[in-house]
Amino acid sequence: MTTHHPIKPAWTCGGCAGEWPCQTRCQELRAEYDRAPVSMALYLAAQLVDAAHDLAHVPARHLRYRFLGWTR
């Protein structure tokens, strides 16, 4: 079980205080969704929508990269 959950509304990591998803959580998600990358992308897209409401001051391109850009 991970400690790297998002702390809302700042969307920081509860495990390391970095931006969520942090590097550790990204690695965990890759392992969890190893055979289901589309499901991981859908999960992260839903998180992106939630974060966009809380982080309206953050440029959309940064949020897109932060939540989805690393999934390739």
Buried (B, 14 or more C-beta within 10 A) or exposed (E): EEEBEBEEEEBBBBBBEEBBBBEBBBEBBEEBBEEEEEEBBEBBEEBBEBBBEEBEEBEEEEBEEBBBEEBE
